[in-house]
Every structure is written in structure tokens, then in C-alpha cells.
């Protein structure tokens, strides 16, 4: 609707959010005013002024809170249809609105003492949310947002919005700690909340008051929300604590209302003035310092370090820089361009381009990589046309911007500086090299492996190797990005280990650069398979040679496997390679020629040259047998050796069709 009216979301969202917070505060007043008007007034004021509420501006959370609070109000007043409609809106905005619907149903039951209104309550939910669920299933295959599993994967990977591996309860304690450090008077809120909960429970239990039980509804909502998010194990971002606010505000408001409702032996008008002053004074003491510091950040104050606890309770001033990045992309790129970024929203909207999400929010198939902590996987697998990366935490636990392989694929084309943005500068990178074409590398010695040589121990195996370069000899001079990926199959959990990869030159010599990747094996499910990527650099090989792609755990270096080969092929691989020797055909399209100038003299060494022309790809590592037979056909001398090319080991599994491989031989004559 706001887009039809021509209002951009980054403008309409704050307006809707602020209006929703006001509606939510009004709803808490309406919910509690007939029980204790001072408690209801304090609850609404606590909710409206809560620093956490204002950190959700621009999210769907304020609208969800308003719909949920008014659903409870409608249920309290026995407006079953209205309660159901509002509950359906809440569920549509956030899946955890189902908790509010359940609590609103119990409030309706307590008030009506009858099952009759329940049908009127669930009817609108079935119509409104049922229709939405069908549409979601048709569009995305499921009525449940994929972000739920993505957030759970982020929590497993250590990405929590706080510090690595922070749980939902721990995040709540960190928030309380941060607000208390910011303002010691904030301790009044949890104290009043605890007092209010105790008083309400006492009233409900001792007096059996239905009104007291119903007054506990927002608190029950907060409790079930906290338990649910803890059990689900989703990543605890700050805004996930906002649904606790109505319950905490009601409890604190009831505690404060109980205290100021004590009899004062003065005139009624003066008593009202003192009570109003008391509510305002307590609320101001609790929240004003937090809003003051937030205003300083919004007005141009230096943002706190994102690693500090203070940063968790202050707004992030990134809308402007994200809008600028999105507008630049829209004005300077093709409409078919793809973007890679960690945070969607504003940049996606203004760029109007197809987006690759590094955190798996819109690509649920990538949630396993996020769960494993492999945030770089999306960069390497998708290679978007452009990447928008801040200076800090560009892809969370990795920053490819300073790595040589990344700079050979991408170049910086635009930079946006903003002192208010914690990640300034934001750099836009354009891909200047083609996307990698992944090619399966030839297997190393499969006949010797018997299916076991690729076992890294404890059931962990490597089943497949691919690379963006299949022939080092075809490279131009200079450093080139070499991307290798291994298909890793999980076995038993053995803790966090470092998987080490290095192409090692056969028959000794230095290998290519060692690359290591952390593998959190306890985050993998037994039998699960995923690609692990190893970006590095390589140079063109001067001669035809073969590297064995070797893998090992850094913690267990004795366990080494070489499941693939990385060759540098000879240059004579034309469809009809030229040779001075007559080549005799053998099986699998292979042909061989022999050349020798040695004299056949007893007791001497007979030497010569074999020239092989490869045919169809060979899946076995074959050995060369040179046999000398006498006139009766009996073998009188022989020499067996692995296949070589110009003195270097070159296994037949690395041979390429039509290439010529030159192999020397020596046979000692009897």
C-alpha cells in the first residue's frame, strides 16, 4: 500500500513502527486500566519508552507487538472475532504469534466460561492465516519461513548477534548488564518486574481472582516466548527479545502501581499529582540515559566498537550507507547483475538486483554451510557479479577482501565512507574474471586405495575433488587463483579440527601453497556431505608434471590422503599429435611407440624410449611392463615401473586424450 502511494519503505517503516509502538502502549493501558489504572498507565509508559522497543524501528516487530497486545485486549473483552483477526495478523507477521493466539484463547475461555466463542475466535485465524499459509506454500514450498532454520544454523555456527555461541538466556543477561552499566537506575525495572509478578501470582492464587489470572497473560506470553526461543536454539539477536516487553512492562507497571497506590493522607488532586510524578520520575530514571546515548549516535557521535557490549544496546546507523550502495548499483550495473552481501533489506530494495545471501536467509539450501561456520562457501560457489562488503566482518568470520585470490577475481569499483557506520568504508567489488567452472580432478591411485585410502579417520572421508583449473600447463604466466573444493563426508564428532590441503609434487619437490580450513566436526550430522573450499594461488608449471592433492588433519598429521591429482599436461595434445615413431594401437584407444639405439649385448643395460598416446580416460593407475623374450617366447629380462613423462611420475589416471607421454626404460640383460 505504501509503495502504491509512492512512499519508500525506509521512510514508511519508521512511521509504521512508531505508530505501532503507540498503539501497543495504548493497548496495555486498555488491558489493565479496569484492574489498576496506575499500573496500566505505568505499563504503557514503560513499553513505549523502553530502549529495546526503539531498537526494533523498521522491523515487523512493532506491528506484531501491537496486533498481539490488542488481540489480548479483545479477548479480555470477549470480542472473539476481533481477537481472532488480530491473532491471525500477528501470526502472519511473526510465526511465534501462535503463542499469543494460544494465550488469547485461554483469556477468552476464562472470561466467557464457555467453549462457544472459540469457534468465532479460530474462524478468522483459519480464513486469514490459512489463506496466507496456502500462498506461502505455493510460493516457497512451506508456510514456515526459511529464516527459522537459517537462524538456528547461525546459532550453531556461533553467529548470534552478541558474541560467539551466546544462548538466548545469556543474551538476555548481556542486555541487562549493558543497560545497567549504561545507567545504574535501570536496576529499578527488573526489581519492579519481580515485585509485580510475585504480587499478581499471590492475588491469583490466594484470592482465586479471574482478573488477576488474566492480568498474567502478557507475562505468560513473555515466559513462553523465552522458553520457546531457548528450546529452538535460534541465534539470539537483540530484536528477538522485544516480545518480552509487553509482559515485562505489565509486571513492572503493576509493581510500580501497587507502590504508588498506597493511601496518602492529603487531598485527592494532590495525591493524583504525586502518583503521576512518581510514575514519570521512575520511568525517566530508567530509560532517559539510554535514549540520550542513542540520540548521540544518531546525531553523528562515533559508533561504539561492534565488539563492545555497549554496541548491543545502541542503534546501528547503516540505512544511509546501504541506501547509497543500492542506488549506485542500480545506476551503474546491468539489470541482470547479481549481488553478494551479508545483510539484505535496504541494499536489495534500492539496487533492485538478484541477491546472493551469505547467511542463508533467502537460500535455505545453504543453511548447512552456515551451520558449519563456512560463510565463505557462498562467495566461492556463487561468485556474484558484485559484492558489497564492509571493512569489518565483511562475511562475518572471514574477510576475503585482503586475499590475493579474491583480488584476482574482483576489483574495487566504488567506496562509500560514512563515519556513522561501524563498518565504514563499504566497498563495492566487481568481478573481472569468469566464474569458475568446476571440473572433477582425476583420482590418485584408486587401485591401491581399495575404497579406504581417502579415509581421514573416525569415518570422515573425502569422496570427490573438483577445481577451477584442470591443467596447470594451460595457465598464463604469473599468479592465478586456484580454487579447490573437496566433498567431505562426516563421521563421528571429534571436536574442532583443521583440515589441511596442499598439492604436493609427485616424487618430491615443493608443493603449492598450503591452505587450511577449520572444520567444526561436532556441527556436522553423521553421514552429511558438503563441499569444503580451499582458495589459493598457483603459477604455470614450466614442465609437464603432476601434483597429488593431499589432505590431512593438522591435529593428526600422520593421517594423509591423496584422493586426486592436479596435472600440468604436455603441450603436444592436439587431435593428431606429431611424432616420428610409428604408434601401435592398444586397448582403450592407447597407442605406444618404442625407440632404442642400445646394442643388445649380454650383461649390459638395454635402454630406450616409449612414447604413449593417451586414448579414453583411464580410471586405473597402470604400470609399464617392458619384457624381452627369446625365440621361444620366454621372458629373459624385464623392467616394471610406474608410468612417467620425461623422468617425472605421471600416473595414467592423469593422462588426457591425444597427449603424448615420453617414458624411458632400462632392462638389464642376462
N, C-alpha and C positions, 0 to 999 in steps of 0.2 A: 504493500500500500504506500509506504513512504517513498519507494523508488518511483512509483507511478506519479506521485506528487513532485518528483524531482529533487528529493532530499537525499543526500548521500548517507550511507549507513554510519559513517564515522561522526556525522552530525546528529542523525536521528537516534542512534543508540544511546548516547548520554542523556538525551531528553527523555526517552522512554524509561531508561534506568532510574533517573531521578524521580520521575512521576511514579514509578512503581514502588520506590522506597517510601515515598509519601503515602501512597495507598496502603502499603504494608503497615506503616506506623498507625494509620487511621484504623486499619483492621484490628490491630492489637488493642487499641482503645475500645473499639466496639465489642471485642470479645470479652473484655474484663470489666467494663465500666459498671455493669449492674452488680458485680460482686464487690468490687472495691475501686471506686473511681480514681483514687490517688495511685493505687497500684497500676491500674490500666494506663493512666497518664504517664507514669514513670516508665512503664514497659514500652510504650510507643516512643517516648523520648530516647530511651536507651537504644532502641532499634534504629531509629532514624539517625542518631548521632554516632553510632558505632563505627570506629575506623575501618573495621573489616567490611562493613556494608559498602563503604565508598571505594574500596579496592575492587569491587565487582562491577563498577560502572562500565558499561559497554558489553557486558556479558549477558547471557539469557537469565542469569541468576536472580536479579531483582524482580523481573517479571514473574519468574517462577515462585519466588517468595510471596509476592503479592497475591497471586492466584491461590497458593496453598493456604495462606492466612485467611483469606476471605472464604475459602471452602470450609474451614473450621468455623468461621462466624456463621455461615449459612446453616451448617449442621447444628450448631448450638441453638439456632432459632427455628429449627425444624423445617427449613426450606430445602427439602430433599433434592428437587430438580436442580436448583441453583448450586447446591453443594456438589452434585454430580458433574455439572457442566464445568465448574471451576476446577474440580479434581482432574477432569479429563484434560483441560488446558495445561494443568501442572504436569501431568504425566507426559503430555506431548512435548513440553519444554525440556523436561529432565526425567529420565527413566525412574529415578528414585522418588518421583512424585507418587508412586504406588504406595509408599509408606504413609504419605499424607492421606491418600484415599482410604486406607485401612483405618487410620485413626479417626478420620471424619465419619466413617461408618459407625464406629463404636460410640462416638459422641451422639450421633443420630439415634442409635439404639438406646442410650442412656436417657435421652430427652423424651423420646416417644414411647418407650417401654413397649414397643411393638415392632414386628418384622415388616409391617405393611409399607413403611417409607423406603425400605431397602430397594425394592423394585424400582421405585421412582429415582433412587439415587444411582443405581447401576445402569439404568436405561440410557442417560446421556453419555456415560462413560463408554458404553458399548457402541453408541452411534458415532460419537466424536472421535474417541481414540481408536475405536475399531476401524473406522474408515482410514484414519491416518496410518494405522499399522498395516492395513492392506496395501496402501500406496507405497509405504516404505519397503515392504516385502517385494512388491513389483519392481521398484526402482533399484534396490540394493540387495535383495535376496534375504533380508532379515529385518524384523521390526526393531531389533536391538541395535543401537549404534555400534559401529566397529570401534569407536573410540574407547569403549569399555575394555575390550581385550587389549587394545593398544596401551591404555593407561596401566593395566595390570602388567603388561610386558615391560613398560618403562620402570615400574616399581621394582621388578625383578632385576632389571639391568642396573639399578642404583640411581636412576634418574627420578627425582622426587619433587623437585621444586625447592627443596631445602638443602640437605646435604646427602651424600650417597647413602642409600639403604635406610633412610628415615621412614619409620612406620607412621600410620595415621595418628595414633596416640602420642608418639614422640613429637610429631609436627605440632600438635596442639600445645604441648608443653613448651616447645620452642617459641611459639607465638606469644604465649603468656609471659615467658621470660623476656622476650623482646619488648613487649609493651610495658612491663614493669621496669625494665632498665630505662626506657624512654621517659616514664612517668611513674614514680612510686605510688601515687594516689590511685593508679589503676587497680591496685590490690582490693579496692572497695568493691569492684564489680564481682569478682569470684566470691568474696565474703558475703555480699548481699544475695548472690545466687544460691549459695549453700544454705543461707538462712531461709530464703524463700521456699526452697524445695522441702526443707525439714518442716516448716510451718504448714505448707499445703498437704503434705503427707499426713501430718498429725491431724489436721482438720478432717481429711477424707477418711482416715482410719478410725479416729476416736468418735467423731460425730456422725460418721456414715453419710456425709453430705454429698449429694449428687453434684452440686455446684462445685465443690472442691475437687471431686474426681475429674470433672470436665475441665476445670482450670489447669489440670495437669497435662492436658492434651498437647500443647506446644512443647512441654518438657519431654513428654513421651516421644514426640517426633524427633527432638534433638538426640535422645538416647538411642532410638532405633537407627537413626542415620549414622551415628558414630559407630555403633556395633556393626552395621552393615558394611560400611566402608572399611572397617578394620578387617572383617572376615573376607571381603572381596580382595583385599590387598592391593587396591589401586594406588597409583602414585599420588601422594598427598600434596596437591597444590593448594595454595592459600585459599582460593575461592571455593574449595571443597568443604571448607569449614563454615561458609556462610549459612547453610541450612540449620546450623546450630543456633543462630542468632535469635530467631523468634522465641525459642524455649529459654535461652539464657536471659533474654530481655524480660520475658514474663516472670521468671523466677526472681531476677534482681529487682524488678518493679514491685513484685509482691513483698519481697523483704523490705524494700525501702518504704513502700506504702504502709506496711504494718508498723514500722517505727514512727513515721510521722503522723499516724492516725491516733496516737495516744492522746488522751484528754489534756487540753491546755486551758487553764482557768483564766481565760481572757475573752474578749469579745469574739463573736463568730467571724466577723470580717477580718480581724487581725489574725485569727487562727488560720484562715484560708491563705492570707498573705504569707505567713510563716511557713506553712506547708509547701506552697508554691516555691518560695525562696529556697527551701530545703531541697526539693527535687531538682531545681535548676542548679543549685550550688554543687550537689553531689555529681550530677551528670557532667557539669562543666569541668569539675576537678578530674573526672575520669577520662574525658575524651579530648579536651581542648589542646593539651600538649601534642597529642598525636596529629591532630589536624593542622596545627601550626607548623610542624616539621614537614608534613606532606605539602603544605602550601609553599614552603620554601623551595622544595624540589621542583614543583610545577612552575614557579616563577623564575627559575634559572639557577637555583643552587646546585652545586656539584652533586651528582647522584652518588650514593654510597657504593662501595665495592660490592659486587654481587655475591662475594663470598662471605660478607659480614652478616650477622644476624639482623642488623637494622634494616638491611635491604629487603628483608622478607615482609616488612610491615609498611613499606612505602610504595607509592605508585611508580610504575615504570613509564618514563616519558619517551615512548618509542613510536607513537602514532605518526608524528610528523615525518620522521626519517623513513618510516615504512611507506608512507604515502608518497614521498618524494621518489623513493626507489621504484614503486609501482608505476608512477606516472612516467618516469624515464624509460622503463621497459616498454610501456605501451607506445611511447612516441618514437622509439629507436630500434625496435625489433619487429620481425615478421610476426604475423598473427599465428603462424604455425609453430613458433618457437616454444620450447619447453623450459620451465624454470625449476631450479632446485633451491629449497630453503627449509629451515627448521621450523619456522613459525609462519602460519598461513594468514588468514584473515585479511588484514589491511592490504598487504602487498599483493595477495592474489586478486583482491577485488579491483584495485586500481590498475594492475597490469593486464588483467583480462587475458591471461595466458594459461595453458595447461601446466599444472604444477606437479612436481615430484616432491613428495614429503619425506624428509629424512627420518621422521619419528613414527611413521606408520599410521598416522591418524586417518588418512584417506586411502591408504593402501593396506588393508588388513592382511594381505598375503605377506607383507614384510614384517609383521609383528614378531615373528620368531627371531629375526635379526636384531630387533630392538631388545627383545628379552635376553638375548645372548650378549648384549652390550656392543654389538658390531654396528655402530652408527655409520661407519664409513662404507658399509656394503651398498647403501643406496646411491652413493656418489659413484661408485665403481660400476655397479650394474646398469644404472640408467644413463649416466653421462649426459645430463640435460644440456641444452644449448647454452643456458646461462645459469649462473649460481649467484645467489645473494647471501654473502657471508659477512657477519660482523667480525670485529677484531678479536673479541673474546668469545670462547666457547662456540666457534662457528658451527661445528657439528657436535657440540657438547663435549665428549671426552677426547675428540681428535680435532686437529686443525690442519687440513691439507694445504692451506694457502702458502706455507713456507717450504713445502716439499718440492723437490726438483721435478718429480714425475708429474705433479699436478700443474706446474708452470709450463711443462711441455705440451700439456693438453689445453690449458686455458691461459688467457691473458687478461689482465685487469683493464677494463674499458671505462669505468666510472667509479668515482669515490664520493661518498656523502659524509661530511663531517657534521656532528651535532654534539656539542658539549653536554647537552641534557641526556643524551643516550649513553647508557652504560657500556654498550658495545661499539661505540664510535672509534674509528670510522667504519661505515658499512661499505663494502666493496662489491661491485658487480663484475663478475668474471664471465668472459665469453669463450666458448670452446672454439679453438682454432684448428684442432686435429679431428679426423674422423672418429666416430665412436668405435670402440674396439670390437672386432669380430672374433668371438671366442672359438678357438679350434682345439679339438682334443689332441693332446700330445701322445706320441707313441709310447707304448708300455715298455718298461725296462725289465728284461729277463723274466717274462711271465712263466716260462717253463721251469725256472728254478724256484719261483715263489710258491707253487702249488696252492695258490689262493691264500697264503698266510704271510708272505713277506711284507705286505703292506699293513700289518698289524702293529699299532703303536702301543699295545699292551692294554690290559683291562677291557678288552673288547672294542677299543677305539681303532677304527680303520680308515684308510683313505682309499676310496673306490674309483676316483676319476680325477684327472688333471687336465685343465684347459689353460690356454694362454692367448694373448692377443698377437703373439709373434710365433710362428711355427718354424721359421727358418732364420737363424741369426745371420746367415750369409747374405740374405736379401736386404739387409738394412743399409741405409746410407751411413756415411761416416759420422762419428760423433755420438754423444749420448742419446739414447732413445728410451722412451718409457716402456718397461716390460711389466705387464700385468699377468700374474699367475694366480689361478684360483684352484683350490683343492676341495673335492667333495668329501667332507668329513662325516663319518657315521659315529654316533655316540655309543659308548659302552657304559661301564659303571662310573659313577661320580668319583673323581679323585682330587677334588679341590681345584683351585685356580692354577693353571699351568700355562707355560709359554710355548706355543708351537713355533718351531724354528724351521725356516725354509731357506735352502741355498742350492743353486745349480752348481754342481761340482764337476770339474773336467775329468772325464774318464782317464784312467792311467795317471792320476796325479795332476799336479799343477793347481794354480789358484782357481777358485770358483768365482761366480758372480757374487754380488753383494748379498750378505746375509740379511734376511728380513724376519722379524719375529712378531707374532700376534698373540695377545693374551686370550686364552680360552677359559672361560668360567665354566668348567665342566659340570658343576652342580646346577647350572641353569639349563642344561640340556636334558631332554627326555630320552630314556634308553631306546636305541634304535632310530632316533631322529637323525636326519641327514640335511646338511646345509652347506653352501659354498663358503669357504673362508678365503679372503682375498689377500694377496701379497703384492703390493705395488713397489716396483724397484726400477733401476736403470740398467741398461746394458749397452755395450759397444758392438759394432760389427766385428765378427771374428775374422782374423786375417787368413786362416786356412780352414778347410773342412774339418770339423771336429764335432764331438758330442758331449753335452753335459748331462749328467744324471741329476734329476730334480730330487733333492734329498730332504726328508723331513725327520725331525726328532723333537722330543720334549727337552727344553732347556734344563729342566729338573732331572731328566733321565737321559743324559746324552748317549748312553750305550745303546739305547733302542733307536735304531736308524732304519728308515725305509726309503727306497728309491723307486717309486711306482711309475715314473715317467721319464722320458728323455727329451732334451731340448737340443736339436741338432743345428749345425751350420753346414748346409749342404754344399757339395761341389758346384762349380759353375757350369759344368757340362751336362745339363739336364734338359736338353732340347728334345723335341719329339723324335728326331733322328740324330742322335749324337754321333759325332765323327770319331772314328778310330781306325788305326792301321791294322788292327788284328781282326781276324775272322772270328765272329762270336757264334758259339754253338748253343742252340736253344736247350733249355732245361725246363723243369716244371714251374708253374706259377708265373710264366712269362719271363723268368730269369734267363739270361744268356751269359756265357762265360768264354773268355779267350785266354790263351796261355802263350807266354813268350819267355824264352830262355836262351842264353848264349853259353851256358855252362857245358863243359865237357863231361861226358859220363865215364868217370874213371873210378875204379874200385877204391873204397876207403876215403873218398873225397866228399865234399858237400856239393850237392846238385841244387842250384838256386834258380829262381825265375820270377816272373811277374804274372799275376792273374788280373784280368780285367772283367769285372762283373757289371752287367747292365740289369738294373732292377726292373721287375715287372709289376704285378699286382702287389699291394701292401702285404707284407708278411707279418703274421701275428705271433710268430715264434722266433726265439733267438737261435739261429742256426750256427753251426760250427763248420769251418772249412776242413775237409779231409783231402790231402794230396797223397795218392797211392802210386807207387811204382810196381808194375807187375812184370814178370818174366814171360817167356814164350808160352808157358803152360797156363798162364793166368794167375799164378800165385803171387801174393804181395811180398815183395822182397824189401821194401822200405816205405816208410810213410811219415808224414808230419801233419799233426792236427793242431789247429789253433783257432781262436775266435776271429771273426771277420774284422778286417782293418781297412783303413783307407790312408795311403801314404804314411804308413807307420803308426797311425793312431787308431785305437779301438773304435770301431764304428758298427754297432750291432745291427743285424738285419731288420729289426723292428723299426729302426730309424731310416731305413732306405726309402727313397722316393722314386716313383716310376720314371724310367728313362735316364736316371742319373747313372754315371759311370763311377765305379769304386775300384781303385787300384790297390791290389794287395800283393805283397811279396811273400815268397815261401822259400824254405830251405829244407832239403831232405838229405840226411847222411846215408851214403851208400855203403853197403856191406863190403 
